[in-house]
Amino acid sequence: MSTTIKEIAQRSGMAVQTVSEILNGKGGRYRIKTQERVKQAAKDLHYRPNAAAKAMRSGKFYCAALLLSTEEGRSNLPQELLGGICDELAEHDYHLTVARLPDAHLENEELVPKILRQWLSDGLLVNYSAKIPPHLIEMVHRSSGPAVWINSRQKSDCVYPDNFAAAKTVTKYLLSLGHKKIAYVDYAGGNSAQTIHFSRPDRHAGYEQAMRDAALTPRFMGPDYPVHRRDRVNVSSQWLSEKDPPTAILAHTRTVAWPIIEAARNLNLRVPGDLSIASFADSERIDDTGTMLTTINIPNYEIGRVAVKTMLEKIEYPDRIIPPQAMEMSLMIGETTAPPDVKKMFDL
C-alpha cells in the first residue's frame, strides 16, 4: 500500500499543506530544517509520488521521448550519451521513454505531436544523426512540440560535437610535432548529403584548414567507393608502399586507424617512429596489442546532458529558438604519435 501525504504529515509533525508543498517543489518559503524533516519522513516511509496526480496538477508528464530509427545507420546511441541523458533528466525528476520508429511512420505530418501524446511526453530528443529523411527535418521544424536534435548539425535546437574545430586541433598537434606530410584518410566513400554523417565533411574541412593555415598542401587518402573493413588493411598497405608516403595520418574514425596501424606493422614501419596516427573516437582507444591510440574524443556524456537542458528550456519557452550548440572535443595523447624520424626524412 502506498504512503500518503497525511501519513508523512503525522510522521514529521507538520501540516498536510506544508508537506504537500515541500514534496511538490513549492516549499521554498519554509526553513531548510523543515524541508529536510519532511523529506526525511517521506524517505523513511518509502514515499513515491503519484505521477498521474502530479501530471494533472502541473499539466506535465515529466517525461522525455527519445526518437530512434529502426533503420541501420540512422541512429547512434553510445552508452555515455544515454548516461548523460538519463542523469540530467533525473536531476529534474524526469524519466525517459523510447520511441523507436520505422521510416514509414515518418510520413505523418502529425508525427511529433502524436509521439508526445502516445508516449505521454513533454519534449522530444531526436537521435537521427545520419541518413536523415529530408522530410523529417522539416516536420520537426514545423511542429509545435519542444524538440532537440542530438549529434546532428541543424539550423537551430541541436547539440553536436564540434568536428571542424576538433580536426583543426588534432592536425595542429601533428604539425607541432614537426610533421608536414600529413594525410587525411576516410574509407566510407560517397558524398551524398542525405546519406553521410555531418562529421565527415566537417572533419575533412577542419584538417584542410589547418594544413592551409600552415602553408601546406592537404593530402586525402581514400577512394570514392566504400572500403569494407576486411579490405582496409590491404588498401592501406598499397598506398603506404607508394613513393613519398605521409609521415602522419589523421583517420576519420578508429575503424580506419587500426587497419592502417596493422598495415604499417606488416610493412615493418614503426608506429609512431615512421608513421604517426591520430583519430576521432568515443570509446575503444586500445587495440588487441594494448596500444593506446591518440584520439580527439567525442563528449557524448556532456552532449546528452546539454541536449536535455535545451529540451527543458524549449518546454518552458515553447517559442524560443535556440542556436546550435557545438560541443568542444578533447585531445587525448596516446602511443601512436611522435615527432617524425628526422634521419629518415633527410635520408641520412
HUHUJO-V403285 format. One record per pair of residues at least 12 apart in sequence whose C-alpha atoms are under 10 Angstrom apart, sorted by the first residue. I is the first residue (numbers start at 1). GAP is how many residues later the second one is. Records with the same first field share a line. If there is no record, write none. Layout:
I->GAP  GAP
This chain:
2->43  44  45  46  47  48
3->39  42  43  44  45  46
4->12  38  41  43  44  45  46
5->12  13  14  15  18  37  42  44
6->13  14
7->12  34  35  38  40
8->12  29  30  31  32  33  34  35  36  37  38  39
9->29  32  33
10->31
11->26  27  29  30  31  33  34
12->22  24  25  26  27  28  29  30
13->21  24  25  28
14->20  23  24
18->12  16  17  20
19->15  16  18  19  20  22  23
20->18
21->14
22->12  13  14  16  17
23->12  15  16  19  24  26
24->25  30  33  34
55->65
59->63
60->60  61  62  63  255
61->33  34  55  58  59  60  61  62
62->27  30  31  32  33  34  58  59  60  61  250
63->26  30  31  32  33  34  53  56  57  58  59  60  61
64->21  22  25  30  31  32  33  34  35  52  55  56  57  58  59  60  61  82  83  244  247  248
65->30  31  32  33  34  35  50  51  54  55  56  57  58  59  60  61  82
66->16  19  30  31  32  33  34  49  53  55  57  58  59  60  61  81  82  84
67->30  31  32  33  34  45  48  57  58  59  60  61  80  82  83
68->30  31  32  33  34  57  58  59  60  61
69->30  31  32  33  34  37  57  58  59  60  63
70->29  30  31  32  33
71->29  30  31  32  60
72->58  59
73->55  56  57  58  59  122  123  124
74->53  54  55  56  57  58  59  121  122  123
75->25  51  52  53  54  55  56  57  75  76
76->51  52  53  54  74  75
77->50  51  52  73  74  223
78->204  205  222  223
79->203  204  221  222
80->202  203  218  219  220  221  222  223  224
81->69  70  201  217  218  219  220  221  222  223  224  226
82->218  219  221  222  223
83->217  218  219  221  222
84->215  216  217  218  219  220  221  222  223  224
85->40  215  216  217  218  219  220  221  222  223  224
86->215  218  219  222
87->214  217  218  221
88->213  214  216  217  218  219  220  221
89->215  216  219  220  223
92->216  217  220
94->27  28  214  218
95->26
96->23  25  28  29
97->22  23  24  27
98->17  21  26  27
99->16  17  19  20  25  26  27
103->29  30  33
106->27  29  30  33
107->26  28  29  32
108->27  28  31
109->26  27  29  30  31  33  34
110->29  30  32  33  34
111->25  28  29  32  34
112->12  24  27  28  29  30  31  32  33  34  35
113->27  30  31  32  33
114->31
115->30
116->29  30
121->24  25
122->23  24  25  189  190  192  193
123->22  23  24  25  185  188  189  190  191  192
124->16  21  22  23  24  25  184  187  188  190  191
125->21  22  23  24  25  33  179  182  183  185  186
126->14  21  22  23  24  25  26  32  181
127->21  22  23  24  25
128->21  22  23  24  69
129->20  21  22  23  24  31  66  67  68  69  70
130->21  22  63  64  65  66  67  68  69
131->61  62  63  64  65  66  67
132->20  61  62  63  64  65
133->61  62
134->60
137->12  17
141->13  14  15  16
144->174  175
145->169  170  173  174
146->164  165  166  167  168  169  170  171  172  173  174
147->160  161  163  164  165  167  168  171
148->159  160  161  162  163  164  166  174  176
149->158  161  162  175
150->150  153  154  156  157  158
151->46  47  48  149  152  153  156  175  176
152->45  46  47  172  174
153->44  45  46  171  172  173
154->44  169  170  171
155->166  167  168  169
156->165  166  167  168  169
157->150  153  154  157  163  164  165  166  167  168
158->145  148  149  152  153  164  165  166  167  168
159->143  144  145  146  147  148  149  151  164  165  166  167  168
160->38  39  138  139  140  142  143  144  146  147  164  165  166  167  168
161->38  136  137  138  139  141  142  164  165  166  167  168
162->37  40  41  44  136  137  163  164  165  166  167
163->35  36  37  38  39  40  41  42  43  44  117  133  134  135  163  164  165  166
164->34  35  36  37  38  39  40  41  42  43  44  45  162  164
165->37  38  40  41  42  44  45  161  162  163  164
166->36  37  40  41  114  130  131  132  161  162  163  164  165
167->17  32  35  36  37  38  39  40  41  42  43  83  85  112  113  129  162
168->35  36  37  38  39  40  41  42  43  45
169->37  38  41  127  160  161  162
170->36  37  40  80  108  109  110  124  125  126  160  161  162  163
171->12  13  35  36  37  38  39  40  77  78  79  107
172->35  38  39  41  42
173->105  158  160  164
174->73  74  75  76  102  103  104  163  164  165  166
175->35  36  39  73  164
176->162  163
177->71  99  160  161  162  163
178->69  70  160  161  162  163  164
179->67  68  69  70  96  97  159  160  161  162  163
180->31  34  35  36  37  38  66  67  68  160
181->30  35  36  37  38  63  64  65  66  67  68  159
182->25  29  34  35  36  37  38  63  64  65  66  67  68  93  94  95
183->24  25  28  34  35  36  37  38  62  63  64  65  66  67  68  94
184->19  20  23  24  34  35  36  37  38  62  64  65  66  67  68  94  95
185->19  34  35  36  37  38  51  64  65  66  67  68  71  72  75  94
186->14  18  34  35  36  37  38  40  41  64  65  66  67  69  70  71
187->34  35  36  37  38  39  40  41  42  45  48  49  64  65  66  68  69
188->12  34  35  36  37  38  39  40  41  64  65  68
189->33  34  35  36  37  38
190->33  34  35  36
191->33  34
199->53
200->52  53
203->47  48  49  77
204->14  16  46  47  48
207->12  43
208->12
219->27  30
220->29  30
221->15  18  28  30
222->13  14  17
223->12
227->29
229->26  27  30
230->29
231->28
232->23  24  25  26  27  28  30  31
233->23  24  25  26  27  28  29  30  31  33
234->25  26  28  29
235->24  25  28
236->20  21  23  24  25  26  27  28
237->22  23  24  25  26  27  28  29  30
238->25
240->20  23  24  27  29  35
241->22  23  26
244->101
245->30
246->28  29  30
247->24  25  26  27  28  29  30  92  93  94  98
248->23  24  26  27  28  29  30  88  89  90  91  92
249->26  27  28  29  30  88
250->26  27  28  29  30  44  45
251->26  27  28  29  44
252->26  27  28  29
253->25  26  27  28  29  42  43
254->23  24  25  26  27  28  29  30  31  32  33  39  40  41
255->24  25  26  29
256->23  24
257->20  21  22  23  36  37  38
258->19  20  21  27  28  29  30  33  35
260->15  17
261->14  15  16  26  30  32  75
270->66  71
271->20  64  65  66  67
272->63  64  65  66  67  68  69
273->63  64  65  66  67  68  69  71
274->63  64  65  66  67  68  70  71
275->61  62  63  64  65  66
276->17  18  59  60  61  62  63  64
277->16  17  18  57  58  59  60  61
278->15  16  17  18  53  54  55  56  57  58  59
279->14  15  16  17  18  52  53  57
280->13  14  15  16  17  18  49  50  51  52
281->12  13  14  15  16  17  18  48  51
282->13  14  15  16  17  18
283->12  14  15
285->12  47  49
286->48  49
290->45
291->43  44  45
292->40  41  42  43  44  45
293->39  40  41  42  43  44
294->37  38  39  40  41  42  43
295->34  35  36  37  38  39  41  42
296->32  33  34  35  36  37
297->31  32  33  34  35
298->29  30  31  32  33
299->28  29  30  31
300->27  29
302->25  26
303->22  23  24  25
306->19  21
307->18
310->12  15
